[in-house]
Amino acid sequence: MGLAYLDFDFSGDAHGHGSFDAMASATPAQLPALQAEVLAVLDWAERQFGPAAPLEEGGTWDYALHGVREVATPLDVRYVPGAARLDFEPGDPDPPRVTLTLTLTGTEDFCSALREAFGD
């Protein structure tokens, strides 16, 4: 399955364990598609490898998922010649964006299977 929003960066350790990190930001219209991708990855992991559990406790895979809702307010920025300053005028706030970060950790087998299923 190809992923449009989640783009994972991989890092490994000396024990053969790996970590995949992704961050994606979505507008309200894009949020359902982003949520669907996160759910697809987590559902796949649970179906293939069972429930998430810390690796140090014998788990095959685990995850951390965090989110932030951000409202950006564009600024009209003007240079004021001779005054050595910039003037800022706030505009209308943009629609709120949701940013999700997903970290998956797993054994060597889990990492290989995740790459095969979702590309890396």
Secondary structure, DSSP 8 states (H G I E B T S, - for coil): ---SS---EEEE-TTS-EEEEEEEEE-TTTHHHHHHHHHHHHHHHHHHH-S---GGGT-SEEEEEEEEEE----EEEEEETTTTEEEEEE------EEEEEEEEEE-HHHHHHHHHHH--
